Every structure is written in structure tokens, then in C-alpha cells.
Amino acid sequence: MKIVVVGGYGDIGSCVVEKLTEFSSHQITVAGRDLKKARSICSSFKGYVGALQVDVENKATLTTAFENFDLVINCAGPFYKYGANVAIAAIEKRTHYIDICDDADPLPKLFALNAAAQRAGVTVITGMGWNPGISNMAVRLSADLLGDIEDVNITWVAGSGDSKGLAALKHTLHGITGEVPVFRDGKNAKAPAWSEMEMVEFPAPLGEMPAFLFGHPEPLTLPKTIKAKNIAVRGGISPLWNNKALRVIRSLGLTRSPNRIDSVASLIHRIQRVFSVGGVEHSGLRIDIVGKKDGQDRHLVFNMIDRIRTLTAIPCAIGALMLLEGLITRRGVMAPEMCLDPVQFFDRLSDKGVKIMREGRL
């Protein structure tokens, strides 16, 4: 089958292409604005990989570009900026779609496409990465096992020497701005971004790290299928001084508009080595689920440490292959926890080398 990866020459997208060529024999095409970049990276992958020029801000060219593909994978961020353009084009071409969207902003537009996707007979999965993605599936698995969920706390910490992409910087600056979605006392709510700090323990080399409320999709998607009282996402950066720098940038109003974010992110990207001083080249994800089973309190923990590009690309590739194998039959717009079997998903993650440390008893 034919898969096109939009943003396939970026930090995350290129790893998605790498994993797809490693895990399957499907025909893969790298797509992006810069055809020269797309072509230059193709030779670095296993087997034949094609190149295609697309502009995610030009809906007309997107629709034409997706002719004859079986699946569109969208890795072109930041997602708060480009919204649902790629998904709309995929649906119009009756092509399945998966993205790694980690911003909450596009979700209303994406889920508004549900009826159109169902009429087209296609599956649209948003947030198929590490978080959202692995995080959602950990909560889904826990809910299936426990049945009664009280609190869900999803925490990520990014090593400043890990992610290299400009889009990731923009996402971070956007996620610490304004108010962010949370789920409290069984209701959708909002809270100030980069507030309510908690100290969270990660495996080495991260250790105990501060984490702050951050703008992410999970508090919006998880309640659609999982009954919980409270859901929040927090994030932080290693080394610690990066968090203080972000607070200063936020307090100066340098993230109040997309244009300001673009300017600040471009500056940080040029001097990224400075922000990496004292950091590590690994990132962590921890999911804490508190609930009850048979009337007894339970606390389950999922912990993982790796490179962000690896932790994002592998679940994305797994989701894509499960869809093309016919293991996902639901049509319409959905998050991973709404359509993937959690046991199959985590079995495949393990098979592909993702190490998840689990704590707590059922």
C-alpha cells in the first residue's frame, strides 16, 4: 500500500519514515514544502522512498497531492498553526489519515470532520505519538483493567539536548501560553498555563523534575471514552534553568501571538546549544492513574525514557500499520484510545523496542 508522510524530512517525520520502512514493505513517500530536502533524505532510508512537494497551507494543492495514496500521515507542525488542513484534504480524497498532533487547539475542527470522514468511509486518528498517543493508550489500558478511574496525571520532561526541531520549540512556547485544558471534577475546564508545579520522579538520567500545566489534547479526548474525575497534563525541561527561562519569556509577553512565538523560537533554535548546557539527550514520559478495583485503592504508573523522535515515531508507525492491516475498523475522527486495542498496541510497542516500566498492582 502507499503511504505519504507530510513533514517527512523533519526531526520526527523522518523517524516515522525510517520506522515504516523498517517495519513494513509499504511504498512510502516523503512530502513537504521543500522538494529538494524531501529528495535528499530519501536515500537515507531502507528501500525505495519517493518525494513529493506539498504546502500544508494550500488546501487545493494538498487535495491534488493525495491522489492514489492509501494513508496520509501528518507530521507537519506546529499543529496549532496549521490546524486541520491536511485532514480535510485526506477526507476529500477518501484517504485514511493519522497525525501526531500535540496541540489542543485544532481538536474542535478535527472532530467537526467526523461526519464527513464517516461518509467518506475513512479513519482519522489524531494524536498518535508519545503524548498524546502512548499516554492515551496507557490510560485506556488502565481503565479496562480497573474500571473505576479517579485521577489521571500525564507528565513529560524533555531533555534540552533531545528534540532538535523548530516546530517542537514553537509547540513548547505555545503550550505555556494563556489557559490550557484540564478535566476537573468530571467537567471540562481551563487553568493558567505553566502553573500548579509538581515535583515528579523519573528514572535516570532525569530523576526528580518540576512539571507545570501545559496545553495538550489528552484532557479533551480521554473523557470521550474514559470515565475519570480529574485529568491533567504537565511538562518540564531538563536542565532546570530552562524552565526559569521559559517563565521569563512568558512573563514578558513574548508568546502572546503566533508571530512572536515564531520569532522567539527561531532565535532559540539558532542558539540551541546554549539551552542544551547541562541537559541530557533523553526525555521522559510518566502516566499516573489512580482508581479503584474491587473497592480497593490502586495507583498504576507507566514510565519511559528515550528520545522524543523514537517515542513518537514508533507508536505512529504501529498505528498506521494496524490501520492498514484492518485491525482498526471504526470510521470517523477519533483519538487512539477510541479505536486501538490497548493490549495489541502495547505488545507491538514492546516488540519494537519501546521499554515501559510499570508500577502498581491490580
C-alpha positions as a Markdown table, in Angstrom:
| # | Residue | x | y | z |
|---|---|---|---|---|
| 1 | Met | 0.0 | 0.0 | 0.0 |
| 2 | Lys | 1.0 | 3.6 | -0.5 |
| 3 | Ile | 1.7 | 6.0 | 2.5 |
| 4 | Val | 2.6 | 9.7 | 2.3 |
| 5 | Val | 4.3 | 11.3 | 5.3 |
| 6 | Val | 3.7 | 15.0 | 5.3 |
| 7 | Gly | 6.7 | 16.7 | 7.0 |
| 8 | Gly | 8.6 | 13.5 | 6.4 |
| 9 | Tyr | 12.0 | 15.2 | 6.3 |
| 10 | Gly | 11.6 | 16.9 | 9.8 |
| 11 | Asp | 13.0 | 15.6 | 13.1 |
| 12 | Ile | 10.0 | 13.5 | 13.9 |
| 13 | Gly | 8.7 | 12.9 | 10.4 |
| 14 | Ser | 12.0 | 11.4 | 9.2 |
| 15 | Cys | 12.0 | 8.9 | 12.1 |
| 16 | Val | 8.4 | 7.9 | 11.2 |
| 17 | Val | 9.5 | 7.2 | 7.6 |
| 18 | Glu | 12.5 | 5.3 | 9.0 |
| 19 | Lys | 10.3 | 3.1 | 11.2 |
| 20 | Leu | 7.7 | 2.5 | 8.4 |
| 21 | Thr | 10.5 | 1.3 | 6.1 |
| 22 | Glu | 11.9 | -0.9 | 8.9 |
| 23 | Phe | 8.6 | -2.4 | 9.9 |
| 24 | Ser | 6.9 | -2.9 | 6.6 |
| 25 | Ser | 7.3 | -3.1 | 2.8 |
| 26 | His | 4.7 | -0.4 | 2.0 |
| 27 | Gln | 5.6 | 2.2 | -0.5 |
| 28 | Ile | 6.5 | 5.4 | 1.3 |
| 29 | Thr | 6.6 | 9.0 | 0.1 |
| 30 | Val | 8.2 | 11.9 | 1.9 |
| 31 | Ala | 6.2 | 15.2 | 1.4 |
| 32 | Gly | 6.9 | 18.8 | 2.3 |
| 33 | Arg | 7.3 | 22.3 | 1.0 |
| 34 | Asp | 10.9 | 21.9 | 0.1 |
| 35 | Leu | 11.2 | 19.2 | -2.7 |
| 36 | Lys | 15.0 | 19.4 | -2.6 |
| 37 | Lys | 15.0 | 18.5 | 1.1 |
| 38 | Ala | 12.5 | 15.7 | 0.5 |
| 39 | Arg | 14.5 | 14.2 | -2.3 |
| 40 | Ser | 17.8 | 14.5 | -0.4 |
| 41 | Ile | 16.6 | 12.5 | 2.6 |
| 42 | Cys | 15.1 | 9.6 | 0.6 |
| 43 | Ser | 18.4 | 7.8 | 0.0 |
| 44 | Ser | 19.0 | 7.5 | 3.8 |
| 45 | Phe | 16.0 | 5.1 | 4.2 |
| 46 | Lys | 15.8 | 1.4 | 3.6 |
| 47 | Gly | 14.4 | 0.5 | 0.2 |
| 48 | Tyr | 12.8 | 3.0 | -2.2 |
| 49 | Val | 11.2 | 6.1 | -0.8 |
| 50 | Gly | 9.7 | 8.8 | -3.1 |
| 51 | Ala | 9.4 | 12.5 | -2.7 |
| 52 | Leu | 6.5 | 14.9 | -3.2 |
| 53 | Gln | 6.1 | 18.7 | -2.9 |
| 54 | Val | 3.1 | 19.9 | -0.8 |
| 55 | Asp | 2.2 | 23.0 | 1.1 |
| 56 | Val | 0.1 | 22.4 | 4.2 |
| 57 | Glu | -1.2 | 26.0 | 3.9 |
| 58 | Asn | -2.5 | 25.4 | 0.4 |
| 59 | Lys | -5.6 | 23.3 | 0.6 |
| 60 | Ala | -6.0 | 23.0 | -3.2 |
| 61 | Thr | -2.5 | 21.6 | -3.8 |
| 62 | Leu | -2.9 | 19.2 | -0.8 |
| 63 | Thr | -6.0 | 17.6 | -2.2 |
| 64 | Thr | -4.3 | 17.1 | -5.6 |
| 65 | Ala | -1.2 | 15.7 | -3.9 |
| 66 | Phe | -3.0 | 13.0 | -2.0 |
| 67 | Glu | -4.3 | 11.3 | -5.2 |
| 68 | Asn | -3.8 | 7.5 | -5.1 |
| 69 | Phe | -2.5 | 7.2 | -1.5 |
| 70 | Asp | -4.0 | 4.7 | 1.0 |
| 71 | Leu | -2.9 | 6.7 | 4.1 |
| 72 | Val | -1.7 | 10.2 | 4.9 |
| 73 | Ile | 0.5 | 10.6 | 8.0 |
| 74 | Asn | 0.8 | 14.2 | 9.1 |
| 75 | Cys | 3.9 | 15.2 | 11.0 |
| 76 | Ala | 4.0 | 18.8 | 9.9 |
| 77 | Gly | 3.9 | 21.0 | 13.0 |
| 78 | Pro | 3.2 | 23.1 | 14.8 |
| 79 | Phe | -0.3 | 21.8 | 14.7 |
| 80 | Tyr | -1.8 | 24.9 | 16.4 |
| 81 | Lys | -0.8 | 26.8 | 13.3 |
| 82 | Tyr | -1.7 | 24.5 | 10.5 |
| 83 | Gly | -4.9 | 23.1 | 12.0 |
| 84 | Ala | -7.0 | 20.6 | 10.1 |
| 85 | Asn | -5.9 | 21.4 | 6.6 |
| 86 | Val | -4.2 | 18.1 | 5.9 |
| 87 | Ala | -7.0 | 16.0 | 7.4 |
| 88 | Ile | -9.6 | 17.9 | 5.3 |
| 89 | Ala | -7.7 | 17.2 | 2.1 |
| 90 | Ala | -7.3 | 13.5 | 3.1 |
| 91 | Ile | -11.0 | 13.1 | 3.7 |
| 92 | Glu | -11.9 | 14.7 | 0.4 |
| 93 | Lys | -9.7 | 12.1 | -1.3 |
| 94 | Arg | -11.3 | 9.3 | 0.8 |
| 95 | Thr | -7.8 | 8.5 | 2.2 |
| 96 | His | -7.2 | 7.4 | 5.8 |
| 97 | Tyr | -5.3 | 9.9 | 8.0 |
| 98 | Ile | -3.1 | 9.8 | 11.1 |
| 99 | Asp | -1.3 | 12.6 | 12.8 |
| 100 | Ile | 0.9 | 13.3 | 15.8 |
| 101 | Cys | -0.9 | 16.5 | 16.8 |
| 102 | Asp | 0.1 | 17.5 | 20.3 |
| 103 | Asp | -1.8 | 20.8 | 20.5 |
| 104 | Ala | -5.3 | 21.1 | 21.8 |
| 105 | Asp | -6.3 | 24.0 | 19.5 |
| 106 | Pro | -7.1 | 22.0 | 16.3 |
| 107 | Leu | -9.3 | 19.4 | 18.0 |
| 108 | Pro | -12.7 | 21.1 | 17.7 |
| 109 | Lys | -12.1 | 21.5 | 13.9 |
| 110 | Leu | -10.8 | 17.9 | 13.6 |
| 111 | Phe | -13.7 | 16.4 | 15.5 |
| 112 | Ala | -16.1 | 18.5 | 13.5 |
| 113 | Leu | -15.0 | 16.5 | 10.5 |
| 114 | Asn | -16.4 | 13.2 | 12.0 |
| 115 | Ala | -19.5 | 13.0 | 9.8 |
| 116 | Ala | -17.5 | 13.8 | 6.7 |
| 117 | Ala | -15.0 | 11.2 | 7.5 |
| 118 | Gln | -17.7 | 8.6 | 8.1 |
| 119 | Arg | -19.4 | 9.5 | 4.8 |
| 120 | Ala | -16.1 | 9.1 | 3.0 |
| 121 | Gly | -15.5 | 5.7 | 4.8 |
| 122 | Val | -12.2 | 6.7 | 6.2 |
| 123 | Thr | -10.5 | 6.6 | 9.6 |
| 124 | Val | -8.9 | 9.8 | 11.0 |
| 125 | Ile | -6.7 | 9.3 | 14.1 |
| 126 | Thr | -5.3 | 12.3 | 15.8 |
| 127 | Gly | -2.5 | 12.3 | 18.4 |
| 128 | Met | -0.8 | 9.0 | 17.5 |
| 129 | Gly | 2.6 | 9.7 | 19.1 |
| 130 | Trp | 4.2 | 9.5 | 22.6 |
| 131 | Asn | 1.9 | 12.0 | 24.3 |
| 132 | Pro | -0.7 | 12.1 | 23.1 |
| 133 | Gly | -0.5 | 8.5 | 21.9 |
| 134 | Ile | 1.2 | 6.2 | 24.4 |
| 135 | Ser | -0.2 | 8.3 | 27.2 |
| 136 | Asn | -3.8 | 7.9 | 26.0 |
| 137 | Met | -3.4 | 4.1 | 25.5 |
| 138 | Ala | -1.9 | 3.7 | 29.0 |
| 139 | Val | -5.0 | 5.4 | 30.4 |
| 140 | Arg | -7.3 | 3.2 | 28.2 |
| 141 | Leu | -5.5 | 0.0 | 29.3 |
| 142 | Ser | -5.7 | 1.1 | 33.0 |
| 143 | Ala | -9.4 | 1.9 | 32.6 |
| 144 | Asp | -10.1 | -1.5 | 31.1 |
| 145 | Leu | -8.3 | -3.2 | 33.9 |
| 146 | Leu | -9.5 | -1.1 | 36.8 |
| 147 | Gly | -12.9 | 0.0 | 35.6 |
| 148 | Asp | -13.0 | 3.0 | 38.1 |
| 149 | Ile | -10.6 | 5.9 | 37.4 |
| 150 | Glu | -10.3 | 8.9 | 39.7 |
| 151 | Asp | -7.2 | 10.8 | 38.7 |
| 152 | Val | -5.0 | 10.8 | 35.6 |
| 153 | Asn | -1.7 | 12.8 | 35.6 |
| 154 | Ile | 0.4 | 12.8 | 32.4 |
| 155 | Thr | 3.8 | 14.3 | 32.8 |
| 156 | Trp | 6.5 | 14.7 | 30.2 |
| 157 | Val | 10.0 | 16.1 | 30.6 |
| 158 | Ala | 12.1 | 17.0 | 27.6 |
| 159 | Gly | 15.9 | 16.9 | 27.6 |
| 160 | Ser | 17.1 | 20.1 | 26.0 |
| 161 | Gly | 19.6 | 18.1 | 24.1 |
| 162 | Asp | 17.0 | 15.8 | 22.7 |
| 163 | Ser | 14.5 | 17.3 | 20.3 |
| 164 | Lys | 16.1 | 19.3 | 17.5 |
| 165 | Gly | 13.0 | 20.5 | 15.6 |
| 166 | Leu | 11.9 | 24.2 | 15.2 |
| 167 | Ala | 8.3 | 23.0 | 15.3 |
| 168 | Ala | 8.8 | 21.5 | 18.8 |
| 169 | Leu | 10.1 | 24.8 | 20.1 |
| 170 | Lys | 7.1 | 26.6 | 18.8 |
| 171 | His | 4.8 | 23.9 | 20.3 |
| 172 | Thr | 6.5 | 24.4 | 23.7 |
| 173 | Leu | 6.2 | 28.2 | 23.6 |
| 174 | His | 2.5 | 27.9 | 22.6 |
| 175 | Gly | 1.8 | 25.3 | 25.3 |
| 176 | Ile | 3.0 | 27.6 | 28.1 |
| 177 | Thr | 0.7 | 30.5 | 26.9 |
| 178 | Gly | -2.7 | 31.6 | 28.2 |
| 179 | Glu | -5.0 | 29.0 | 29.6 |
| 180 | Val | -4.8 | 25.3 | 28.9 |
| 181 | Pro | -7.4 | 22.5 | 29.0 |
| 182 | Val | -7.8 | 20.3 | 32.1 |
| 183 | Phe | -10.6 | 18.0 | 33.3 |
| 184 | Arg | -11.7 | 18.7 | 36.8 |
| 185 | Asp | -14.5 | 17.2 | 38.9 |
| 186 | Gly | -15.8 | 15.4 | 35.9 |
| 187 | Lys | -16.0 | 18.6 | 33.8 |
| 188 | Asn | -14.0 | 20.3 | 31.0 |
| 189 | Ala | -12.2 | 23.3 | 32.4 |
| 190 | Lys | -9.2 | 25.6 | 31.9 |
| 191 | Ala | -6.3 | 26.6 | 34.1 |
| 192 | Pro | -3.4 | 29.0 | 33.6 |
| 193 | Ala | -0.6 | 27.5 | 31.6 |
| 194 | Trp | 2.8 | 26.8 | 33.3 |
| 195 | Ser | 1.2 | 26.9 | 36.8 |
| 196 | Glu | 0.5 | 24.4 | 39.5 |
| 197 | Met | 4.0 | 23.0 | 39.6 |
| 198 | Glu | 4.5 | 19.4 | 40.9 |
| 199 | Met | 7.7 | 17.5 | 41.5 |
| 200 | Val | 7.6 | 14.2 | 39.6 |
| 201 | Glu | 10.1 | 11.3 | 39.8 |
| 202 | Phe | 11.5 | 9.9 | 36.6 |
| 203 | Pro | 14.1 | 7.1 | 36.0 |
| 204 | Ala | 17.7 | 8.1 | 35.4 |
| 205 | Pro | 19.1 | 10.2 | 33.9 |
| 206 | Leu | 16.3 | 12.7 | 34.7 |
| 207 | Gly | 15.4 | 12.0 | 38.3 |
| 208 | Glu | 13.0 | 14.3 | 40.2 |
| 209 | Met | 11.9 | 17.1 | 38.0 |
| 210 | Pro | 9.4 | 20.0 | 38.3 |
| 211 | Ala | 6.5 | 20.0 | 35.9 |
| 212 | Phe | 3.8 | 22.6 | 35.1 |
| 213 | Leu | 0.4 | 22.6 | 33.5 |
| 214 | Phe | 0.8 | 22.5 | 29.7 |
| 215 | Gly | -1.5 | 22.8 | 26.7 |
| 216 | His | -2.2 | 19.2 | 25.4 |
| 217 | Pro | -5.1 | 17.3 | 23.8 |
| 218 | Glu | -5.5 | 14.4 | 26.4 |
| 219 | Pro | -7.8 | 16.3 | 28.8 |
| 220 | Leu | -10.2 | 16.9 | 25.8 |
| 221 | Thr | -10.1 | 13.4 | 24.2 |
| 222 | Leu | -9.8 | 11.0 | 27.1 |
| 223 | Pro | -13.2 | 11.9 | 28.7 |
| 224 | Lys | -14.9 | 10.9 | 25.4 |
| 225 | Thr | -14.4 | 7.3 | 26.2 |
| 226 | Ile | -13.0 | 7.0 | 29.7 |
| 227 | Lys | -14.8 | 8.0 | 32.9 |
| 228 | Ala | -12.5 | 9.9 | 35.2 |
| 229 | Lys | -12.8 | 12.7 | 37.7 |
| 230 | Asn | -9.6 | 14.6 | 37.0 |
| 231 | Ile | -7.2 | 14.7 | 34.0 |
| 232 | Ala | -4.2 | 17.0 | 33.6 |
| 233 | Val | -1.0 | 17.2 | 31.5 |
| 234 | Arg | 2.2 | 18.7 | 32.9 |
| 235 | Gly | 5.5 | 19.3 | 31.2 |
| 236 | Gly | 9.0 | 20.5 | 32.0 |
| 237 | Ile | 12.5 | 20.8 | 30.6 |
| 238 | Ser | 15.9 | 19.5 | 31.7 |
| 239 | Pro | 18.1 | 21.3 | 32.8 |
| 240 | Leu | 16.1 | 23.1 | 35.4 |
| 241 | Trp | 17.2 | 26.6 | 34.3 |
| 242 | Asn | 15.4 | 26.1 | 31.0 |
| 243 | Asn | 12.1 | 26.2 | 33.0 |
| 244 | Lys | 13.0 | 29.5 | 34.5 |
| 245 | Ala | 13.9 | 30.9 | 31.1 |
| 246 | Leu | 10.5 | 29.8 | 29.8 |
| 247 | Arg | 8.8 | 31.6 | 32.7 |
| 248 | Val | 10.7 | 34.8 | 31.9 |
| 249 | Ile | 9.8 | 34.5 | 28.2 |
| 250 | Arg | 6.2 | 34.0 | 29.1 |
| 251 | Ser | 6.1 | 36.9 | 31.7 |
| 252 | Leu | 7.5 | 39.3 | 29.1 |
| 253 | Gly | 4.6 | 38.5 | 26.7 |
| 254 | Leu | 6.9 | 37.1 | 24.1 |
| 255 | Thr | 4.5 | 34.2 | 23.4 |
| 256 | Arg | 1.2 | 36.1 | 23.1 |
| 257 | Ser | 0.9 | 35.8 | 19.4 |
| 258 | Pro | 1.9 | 33.2 | 16.7 |
| 259 | Asn | 4.2 | 35.8 | 15.2 |
| 260 | Arg | 6.0 | 36.4 | 18.5 |
| 261 | Ile | 6.3 | 32.7 | 19.0 |
| 262 | Asp | 7.8 | 32.3 | 15.5 |
| 263 | Ser | 10.4 | 35.0 | 16.3 |
| 264 | Val | 11.4 | 33.7 | 19.7 |
| 265 | Ala | 11.5 | 30.1 | 18.6 |
| 266 | Ser | 13.8 | 31.0 | 15.6 |
| 267 | Leu | 16.2 | 32.8 | 17.9 |
| 268 | Ile | 16.3 | 29.9 | 20.4 |
| 269 | His | 16.8 | 27.4 | 17.6 |
| 270 | Arg | 19.8 | 29.4 | 16.3 |
| 271 | Ile | 21.4 | 29.3 | 19.8 |
| 272 | Gln | 20.1 | 25.9 | 20.9 |
| 273 | Arg | 23.5 | 24.7 | 22.1 |
| 274 | Val | 23.3 | 27.4 | 24.8 |
| 275 | Phe | 19.9 | 26.0 | 26.1 |
| 276 | Ser | 21.4 | 22.4 | 26.0 |
| 277 | Val | 24.1 | 23.2 | 28.5 |
| 278 | Gly | 23.6 | 20.9 | 31.5 |
| 279 | Gly | 20.8 | 19.0 | 29.8 |
| 280 | Val | 20.5 | 15.4 | 28.6 |
| 281 | Glu | 19.7 | 13.8 | 25.2 |
| 282 | His | 16.8 | 11.8 | 26.6 |
| 283 | Ser | 13.3 | 12.7 | 27.5 |
| 284 | Gly | 10.7 | 11.1 | 29.9 |
| 285 | Leu | 7.0 | 10.3 | 30.0 |
| 286 | Arg | 5.2 | 9.3 | 33.1 |
| 287 | Ile | 1.5 | 8.5 | 33.4 |
| 288 | Asp | -0.1 | 8.1 | 36.9 |
| 289 | Ile | -3.5 | 6.6 | 37.1 |
| 290 | Val | -5.3 | 6.5 | 40.4 |
| 291 | Gly | -8.5 | 4.4 | 40.8 |
| 292 | Lys | -10.2 | 1.5 | 42.4 |
| 293 | Lys | -10.6 | -2.2 | 41.7 |
| 294 | Asp | -13.0 | -4.3 | 43.8 |
| 295 | Gly | -13.3 | -1.3 | 46.2 |
| 296 | Gln | -9.6 | -1.2 | 46.8 |
| 297 | Asp | -7.4 | 1.9 | 46.0 |
| 298 | Arg | -5.0 | 1.4 | 43.1 |
| 299 | His | -2.2 | 3.5 | 41.7 |
| 300 | Leu | -0.7 | 2.5 | 38.4 |
| 301 | Val | 2.4 | 4.1 | 36.9 |
| 302 | Phe | 3.8 | 3.9 | 33.4 |
| 303 | Asn | 7.3 | 5.3 | 32.9 |
| 304 | Met | 9.6 | 5.5 | 29.9 |
| 305 | Ile | 12.9 | 7.2 | 28.9 |
| 306 | Asp | 14.1 | 7.6 | 25.3 |
| 307 | Arg | 14.5 | 10.1 | 22.5 |
| 308 | Ile | 11.3 | 12.0 | 21.7 |
| 309 | Arg | 11.6 | 11.2 | 18.0 |
| 310 | Thr | 11.8 | 7.5 | 18.8 |
| 311 | Leu | 8.9 | 7.5 | 21.3 |
| 312 | Thr | 6.8 | 9.4 | 18.8 |
| 313 | Ala | 7.7 | 7.6 | 15.6 |
| 314 | Ile | 7.2 | 4.0 | 16.8 |
| 315 | Pro | 3.6 | 4.4 | 18.0 |
| 316 | Cys | 2.8 | 6.4 | 15.0 |
| 317 | Ala | 4.1 | 3.7 | 12.7 |
| 318 | Ile | 2.4 | 1.0 | 14.7 |
| 319 | Gly | -0.9 | 2.8 | 14.5 |
| 320 | Ala | -0.5 | 3.2 | 10.7 |
| 321 | Leu | 0.2 | -0.5 | 10.2 |
| 322 | Met | -2.6 | -1.6 | 12.5 |
| 323 | Leu | -5.0 | 0.5 | 10.4 |
| 324 | Leu | -3.7 | -0.8 | 7.0 |
| 325 | Glu | -3.9 | -4.4 | 8.4 |
| 326 | Gly | -7.6 | -3.9 | 9.0 |
| 327 | Leu | -7.2 | -4.0 | 12.8 |
| 328 | Ile | -8.9 | -0.6 | 13.1 |
| 329 | Thr | -12.4 | -0.8 | 11.6 |
| 330 | Arg | -14.1 | 2.2 | 13.1 |
| 331 | Arg | -14.6 | 5.2 | 10.7 |
| 332 | Gly | -14.7 | 8.8 | 11.5 |
| 333 | Val | -12.5 | 11.1 | 13.6 |
| 334 | Met | -11.0 | 9.7 | 16.8 |
| 335 | Ala | -8.1 | 9.7 | 19.3 |
| 336 | Pro | -6.0 | 6.5 | 19.7 |
| 337 | Glu | -7.8 | 5.3 | 22.8 |
| 338 | Met | -11.1 | 5.3 | 20.9 |
| 339 | Cys | -10.1 | 2.8 | 18.3 |
| 340 | Leu | -6.9 | 0.8 | 19.1 |
| 341 | Asp | -6.8 | -2.4 | 21.1 |
| 342 | Pro | -4.5 | -1.4 | 24.1 |
| 343 | Val | -3.2 | -5.0 | 24.6 |
| 344 | Gln | -2.2 | -5.3 | 20.9 |
| 345 | Phe | -0.8 | -1.8 | 20.9 |
| 346 | Phe | 1.5 | -2.3 | 23.9 |
| 347 | Asp | 2.5 | -5.8 | 22.7 |
| 348 | Arg | 3.7 | -4.2 | 19.5 |
| 349 | Leu | 5.5 | -1.4 | 21.3 |
| 350 | Ser | 7.4 | -3.9 | 23.3 |
| 351 | Asp | 8.2 | -5.9 | 20.1 |
| 352 | Lys | 9.7 | -2.8 | 18.5 |
| 353 | Gly | 11.9 | -2.0 | 21.5 |
| 354 | Val | 10.0 | 0.6 | 23.5 |
| 355 | Lys | 10.7 | -0.1 | 27.1 |
| 356 | Ile | 7.9 | 0.9 | 29.5 |
| 357 | Met | 8.4 | 0.5 | 33.3 |
| 358 | Arg | 5.2 | -0.3 | 35.1 |
| 359 | Glu | 4.5 | 0.1 | 38.8 |
| 360 | Gly | 1.4 | -0.8 | 40.9 |
| 361 | Arg | -0.7 | -3.8 | 41.3 |
| 362 | Leu | -4.2 | -4.6 | 40.1 |
